[in-house]
Amino acid sequence: MSPNKKILIGLASEYFVIGIMNMKSCVANLTLKNYPSVDIFEINLKMTIL
């Protein structure tokens, strides 16, 4: 598998996970390379960090 295809699959997977988290009443978003060790952050509706 080519390196570009691996990157695209990884990005699609991150967006898929965020979509599922948002459907479960959480607010999730990508960090967009601001934090190299974190890809996704989430806050639930009670405003506590999980």
SULQUI-V774556 format. One record per residue. N is the residue number from 1. OMEGA is omega in whole degrees, -180 to 180 (999 if undefined). NEAR is the number of other ideal C-beta (glycine too) atoms within 8 Angstrom. D_FIRST is the distance of its C-alpha to the first C-alpha in Angstrom with 2 decimals. Layout:
N/OMEGA/NEAR/D_FIRST  N/OMEGA/NEAR/D_FIRST
//
This chain:
1/-177/3/0.00  2/179/5/3.80  3/179/5/6.62  4/180/6/8.44  5/178/8/6.63  6/179/9/6.99  7/-180/8/10.46  8/178/8/11.35  9/178/8/10.72  10/179/8/12.78  11/178/8/15.41  12/179/8/15.79  13/179/8/16.31  14/179/11/18.93  15/177/9/20.75  16/180/8/20.80  17/178/10/22.36  18/178/12/24.81  19/178/8/25.82  20/180/8/26.64  21/179/11/28.56  22/178/9/30.52  23/-180/6/31.47  24/174/6/32.92  25/174/5/35.47  26/175/11/33.76  27/-178/8/32.95  28/-179/11/29.40  29/174/7/27.68  30/176/8/24.91  31/178/10/26.15  32/173/4/24.18  33/175/5/23.76  34/178/4/27.50  35/-173/6/26.98  36/-178/4/23.98  37/-179/3/24.31  38/179/7/24.81  39/-175/5/22.55  40/170/12/24.91  41/-174/8/28.68  42/172/10/30.98  43/179/10/34.71  44/-175/10/36.48  45/177/6/39.52  46/176/4/41.93  47/172/5/40.56  48/-179/6/39.56  49/-180/5/36.33  50/999/6/34.22
//
